Amino acid sequence: MGLFGQPRLIKMAKKRERLEVIRDILKATKEKRNIKPTRLLYASNLSPQMFKEYVDELVEKKFINIDVVSDKKTFSLTKKGFEFLNEYKVLERFVESFGL
């Protein structure tokens, strides 16, 4: 409810949770196969500093690979990254089944 007991008409933008950010990075990597760092940064909608922190963690935990060909860096999804996205879909369906 807004001021004076009236219904609120404007919905505030929700801050993405950590797992949603990870999902977004992995989905962009999956969709583009070998995605360049700048494209992935734009797709993730993060600051460069936050992007680096997330990507470093995802590489360290083997969700994505860094591939270098002719001095050009790209990212690709690993089997573990694919498995995460599949399980995340299951979780989303579960939550939606309860209307949340």
N, C-alpha and C positions, 0 to 999 in steps of 0.2 A: 504494500500500500504506500502511496505517495503521501504528500502533505495533505492534511485535512481529510484523511480517510479515503481519498480517491485512488482508484487503481493506477498503478504505475504503467505508463504506456511505452516508455523507453527502456529497453533491456541493455544493461551494461555489458560491454565486451568481457568475456571470461578469459582470464589468464590461462594459457595452456599449462597443463601439468607436465611433469618430467617425461612420463611415459608417452604422452601425446607428441611431444617434441621428438622423441626417439622414433616413434612410429612415422612421423612426417619425414624425417631424414631417411629412414629405411625405405619408405614408399617411393620417394623421389629417386633414390638410388636404384630401386627395382625397376621403375618405369623407364628410366633412361639407360639402363644397363651400365655403360661406362660413362658416368657423369663427371664433368669437370668441376673442380672446386668452386669456382665462381657461380656456376649454375646451381650447384647444391646449396651454396650459401643463400642465394636468392630464394630457392624453393623452401628452405628451412625457416625463413623469415626471422632470423636471429641476428644479433650483433656479431661482428667478426670474432670478437673475443669469446662469446658464448658458443658460437659455432665451432671454434677450434677446440674448446673443452669437450663438447659433445662428440665431435669426430674423433678426437684422440682417445676418448673412452671406448667408442664403438670399434675402433681399430684394435685397441689393446684387448678388448673382450672378444675379438674376432667375429663381429657382426658385419663389418665391411672390410674390404681390402683396399689398399692403395696400390694402384698399378702405374708403373712409369714406363712409357714407350717413347723413344726419341725425345727425351727430356720433357715430356708432357705427362702431367699427373692426372689420373682419373680415379674414381671410386667405383667399386663393384660390390654387390651383395654376396655374402657367403651363404653357405647352407644354413648356418646358425641364424643369420639375418632373415632368411626365408621362413625358417621355423618360428621365429619370434612373431613375424607378421601374421602367419597362419593362426597362431595361438591368440594373438591380440584380437583377430576377427572373432574367434570363439568367445572371448571375454566380452566384446562389444555386443554380440548377439544375446548373450546371457543377461547383461545389464538391461538391454532394450526389452527383453521378454518380461521384465518386471516394470516396464514403463518408466525407467529412470534415464 
